[in-house]
């Protein structure tokens, strides 16, 4: 900067105020420059108590130190560590390379902070009041920490490159003119992104972002009633787990862990839609105890998501939709009460390999779950559920699911098809309960035997005919393929002819339904 021209190491520029001179010396010494007064109410950077000139430094002097500051004192490392300082003017470090360590705590900025395309080793801004943070394409070799900061007009981290961790714990971000609280499309985080108990008032955007380890939104409160999404993160990649779960309140040691029993917790809550379409999650997407408040046109969208595990264990949304179309999950961990009602669940092309229910989730509930996802009949959800149950050794349950599929399909058929469907259902349950065939055969055989025992049955050939056996005669009528040599040997008249015809017809119906069921079972095998 031009102010540094001719500057001699150890001298103080003449234009510095007393507060700036102290900051200058602390920078060379690598020590903390603390202008707080010790009164928590006065020192609150987000409060309304005014900070006078004795606590103010100009943004351009801060930029001077960071971009072209004086050398450190002998045996020291220069760094900017400010506490309780008011920074006036716009802090503009756009495109600059900042080598000193930067840590600002409890500071108040009068105007926005501009960091686009700037490069840092590590930048920590803790509990600071910032009108707006503009940091598109910012690059840090280490951490970017912004915990408990408040951004009155949002923050922009589009295409940022964070070397290790990004921390937004307990930060508060309000919407900007475009309705976004934090814009971080295309951002890359080398390790963890922690945004636990974040308060987002607007759209949190993470389109195409990549996180090297885990993304934690434990206890976060996302509130965006103004537009469709509170969390808009399609094509998000998280190498391990996305946490939308509770956070322990009151202890920093609870960060990143499951709160112990008895700990006061804050649940993840979202008022507005969530979009995670085409996301890739190495371990899991965890919705443990999450709360969703959706309007009729908002949705929790997980289209084409890939994850090893989906823990769908939140409160079932009363309105809005849950969409899992095209998602591929290895293990689905869920509760019956977590899913929405009929018409609000879509699972076309949803593939899962294991079911791990938490709490009671009987087969009738699973069938209701599938029915809720298919406002119009679709065979795929039933077949997927049956395949998963069969792979788990639950063959009887798998048959019940496939039977439910046929009954649901029957509702879509024309009248003749419905009649034939009812016949198959009543007789052999579409082949999924083959024992019924034997019962029907035994009943018809016994009834026919009793009836034909009283029938007049003159032989066709008086010279040569077998011994009359009502049981064999009835069995010959009922078996349409096998000829037992009885039907053609005896003459029946009147009503007995009609009874024989009915027996033949029932035999064909029974044989056809058994064959249809057997074919269906072989196809499933």
BELKAHU-V516219 format. One line per field, one symbol per residue. ss: DSSP state (a for helix, b for strand, c for the rest). burial: # if it has 16 or more other C-alpha atoms within 10 Angstrom, else .. Layout:
ss = ???
burial = ???
This chain:
ss = caaacccccccccccccaaaaaaaaaaaaccbbbcccccaaaacccccccccaaabbbaaaaaaaaaaccccccccccbbbbbccbbbccbbccccbbccbbbbbccbbcccbbccccbbccbbbbccbbccbbccccbbcccbbccccbbcccbbccccbbcccbbccccbbbcccccbbbbccccbbcccbbccccbbbcbbbccccbbcccbbccccbbbcccccbbbbccccbbccbbbcccbbcccaaaccccccccccbbccbbbcbbbccccbbbbbbbccccbbbcccccbbbccccbbbbbbbccccccccbbbccccbbbbbbbcaaaccccccbbccccbbbbbbbcccccaaaaaaaaaaacccccaaaaaaaaaaaaacccaaaaaaaaaaaaaaaaccccaaaaaaaaaaaaaaaaacccaaaaaaaaaaaaaaaaaaccccccbccccccccccaaaaaaaaaccccccccaaabccccaaaaaaaaaaaaaaaaaaaaaaaaaaaaaac
burial = ..................###.##############.....#####....#...###################....###########.#####.###.#############################################################################..###############################################..######################.....##..#.....###############################..####################.########################.###########..#.........#.######..##.##########.......##############.......#..#.###.########.##..##..##..##..#....#.#..........###########.....##.##.#...#...#..##.######.##.###.......
